[in-house]
């Protein structure tokens, strides 16, 4: 049996209240822009269909009543669009949009009620309105469902008398409106759900980036405090990092070798044998071959021409699955 908590979770798309608040506030500005666009698109045909009123009613008192209703709604919409810019949070935005759509629904229901009983073409307007309300104008999902139902129930009450005149056509209209609501509401839920999933994913990515930056800063602080020279290379042997101490040890700016062959730029000899160290035998070259050197004495010629001796070690850098991605001495 479905519990109340399950329904609440379904309506909240699995988000906590805090997550929902962050999501709505982050999209608040974009929601207002989108709402303004589609409200204007709804207003234009609403005013233009005044011609339809005249075609059915002529210059009757009912026509003038509908004219006054359309003008009142237009004036209200203009003021409403201006007020959207002044809203400070999504709660006030949701309420404002809800009452605007409610006014629109009641106005359209009143207008459609003046049509002949066998006239069901205005149902097309209702169908389009439901889709726009539920899918195009951002709002709380529960508000969108309520607004769509108000529209549909009102239209249903108008069509009921037409069952006597054209039962088959009216039945098709009823079924169509039911399907439209079901499709629109289901699509709206999925749209809300994936927008929130995308937002949470973006938050996780930003959080991961921040954590990575913090870890990088900590690592950089450790590297800067090391009293030894440090080089790192990628899996192909290209040097990707050299600390300041390394440059000082080598008597100038230590060059970044682009591959193992360019290690020959660094002139060094094994202190034990006096043998010149070939590029492919440099400690970093051993590291990317998955070989470890520990505290080897090396004589070297600095870039300023002076000579020195240092103790070097090197080891491969591996991922958790053992893949070599570089090396460091």
N, C-alpha and C positions, 0 to 999 in steps of 0.2 A: 504493500500500500504506500502510495506517495505521501510523504510527510510534509508538514508546513515548511520545515527547514529545507527540504529538497526543492520545493517550489521557490522559496526565497533565494536559494543558491542559483537556481535556473534563471530567475529574473535578474540576478546580479552578475550573471555570466561567469561565476566562479571567482569574482574579485572581492576583496575585502572593502570595507567602507573607505579606508584610507587610500587604497589603490584606485577605487572609482573616483574619489575626489581629485587625486592627482591627474587621472586621465581626463576628466571633464574640464578641469581648470587649464590643462595644457592645450586642449583643443578649443577652448572657449572662443578665442578670436576667430578661428577658421569657421566654427559653427555659425557665428553671427553673419559672416560674409556669405556663406552658403545659403543661410536662411533668407537673407535679403534678396538674393538672386531669384530663388524659386518663389518667394512671395510676390515679387514683381511679375514673374511669369504667370502666376495664378491670377493676379489682379487684372491683367490685360484682357483675357477672354471673359472674365467676370463682367467687366464694363461693356465689352463688345457685344455680349449676348443681350443687351438691352434691345437690340434690333429684333431679336427673337420674341421678346415680350410684346413688342408692338405688332408683330405678325400675328400673334395669337389673340391679343386683347384690344388692339386699336387704341384710340385715345380715350380709354375708359378710366374709371376711378381706380380699378385694380392696377391698370398700367401705371398710373401716377404713384400709386402706393409702392409698386415695385421699383419705380424710378427713384423714389425717395430712399428706399432700402439700399439700392445699389450705390447711390451717392453717399449715404451715411457710412456704408461699409468702406467705400473708397477713402473717405476722409479719415475714418478710423485707422485704415491701413497706412496712410501717409504719416499720421502721427505716430503710429506704432513703429514704422521703419526708422523714424527719427529717434525714437526713444531707445531703440536697440543699441545705439552708440553709447548711451549713458549707463547701460547696465554694468554692474561691477562684478557679478558672479553668475555662474550657470544656474543657480537656483531661481533667481529672479528671471533669467532668460527662459527657463522651462515653463514657469507660470505664465509669462507674457505670451509665449507662443501657443500655449495650451488654450488660453482664452481667445486669442485671435482665431485659431482654427475652429474653436467652438462657435464663435460668431459666424465664421464662414459657413460651417455646416448648417447652422440654423437658418442662415439667409438662403442658402441653396435649397434646403428643404421647403422653406416657405415659397420660394419661386417655383420649384418643381410641382408643388401642390396645386398651382394654378393651371397646369397643363391638362389637356383632355385625358380621360381615363385610359384610352387606347393608345396614348402616346408614351412610348417607353424609351425614346432616343436619349432623353436626359440621363438615363442610366449610364451612358458612356461617360458623361461628365463626372458622375459619381465614382465610376471605376478609376478614371484618371486622377481624381482628387485623392482617393484612398492611396494609390501608389505614391503620389507626390508627398502626401502627409507622412506616410510610414517610411518611405525610403529616401526622400530627398531633403526634408526639413529636419535637421538634427533636433532631437529631444529625448527625454527618458522613454525607454521602451514601453513601460506601462502607460504613459501618457499617449503614445502613438496608438497603442491598441485601443484605448478608450475612445480616442478621437475617430478612429476608423469605424468602430462599432456604432458610435453616434450617427455618423454619416450613413452607414448601411441600414441601421434600424429605421432611421427617418425615411430613407428611400423605400424600404420595405413597406412601411405604413402607407406610403403614397401609392404603391403598386397594388396593394391588396384589393382595392375596389375594381381594378382592371381584370381580376380573375374571372369576373362574370362576362366581360366583353371578349377577352382573348386569353383563355386559360393556358393554351400551349405557349404563347409568346411570354406570358407572365411567368410561367414555370421555368422557362429557359433563362429569363432575367434573374429569377431567384437563385437558380443554380449557379449562374455566372457570377453573381455578387458573392455568393458563398465561397466559390473557388478563388475569386480575386482576393478576398480577405484572408483566406488560408495561405495563399501563395505570398501575399504581401507581408503578412505577419511572420511567416517562416523565414522569408528572405531578410526581413528586418532584423530578426533575432540573429541570424547568421552574420549579417553585416555588423551589428553591434559586437558580436562575439569576436570576429576576426580583427576589427579595429582595436579592441582591447588587447587581444593577443599580440598584435603588432606593436602596440604601445609598451606592453610589458617586455617584449623582446628587445625593443629599443632601449628601455631602461636597463636591462641586464647587460646589453652591449656597452652602454655608457659606464655602468658600474665596473665591468671587467676592464675597460680602458683606464678608469681611474685607479683601480687596484694595480694594474700593470705599470702605470706611471709612478705610483708610490713605490712599488718594488724596484723599478728602474732607478728611482732617486736614491733608495736605500743602497742598492748595489753600487751606484756611482759614488756614493759617499764612502763605501768600503774600499772601492778601487782607488779613490783619491788619497786615502789614508795609508795605503800599502807602501812600505819602504823598499819595495822591489819593483823591477821592471816587469811589465805584463803586456803580452801580445795575445790576440785571439785571431783565429783564421776560420774560414768556412770549410766545408767538406772538400772543396777543390783546392784548398791551400791559399786562397786569397786572404790577405790580411784585412781585418775589419775593425780592429781596435788596437791602439798603442797608447799606453798611458804616459804621462809626462816624465815619470822616473826613468822609463825605458829610453826616452830621447836624451835625457841628461847622462845616463850611463854611456850611451853611444856617442856622446860629444856633439850633438846637433839634432836636427829634426830627423827622426827615424823614418825612412821612406816606407810607404805601404806597397809591399810586393803584390803584384796582381796574380801571381801563380808561384808554384814551387821553384820554377827555373829562376825567377827573379830574387830568390833568397841569396843568390851569389853576390848580391849587392852588399850583404853583410859579410865581412872578411873575418873568419874565425878559424882557430886550430884547436884540436884536442890537446889539452895541456899535458896529458900523460905521454903522448907519442909525438907531439909536434906536427901531426898530419893535418893538412888543410881540410877543413870540413866542406865537402861538396854540398851543393844546393839540396840534392835529394837526401842528404844525410843530416841536414839541420834538425834540431829538436822538434820544430813544428812539423816537419815532413814525417818524422816518426809518429807524431801524434795522430795525424790524419790516416796513418796506416794501422791504427789501433795498437800502437806500441808506446810504452811508457818509459821515459828516462827519468832517473832520480839522482839529483846532485852530482852532475857531471861537471868537472872543471874544464873551462874553456878560456883560451887566450883569444883576444880579439883586438882588432884595429878600429879605433874610433873614427868617426867621420871628420874629426879635426886633425887626424894623423897621429895622435897619441895611442898608446897601447895599454891594455888592462887585462885583468883576469876576473872571471865571474863563475859562480856556481849556478848551473842551470838545471831545470827539471821540465818535463813536458808530459802531457797526458791528453788523450782524446776527450772530446765533449760528445756525450751520447744522449739520445732521447730515452724515455722509459722502456722502449722496446729494443734498445741496444743499437739503434741506427746512429752511425757517426755523422755528426753535423758540423764538426769542426775540431779545433784543438787549441790548447793554451799551454804556455810554459810557466 
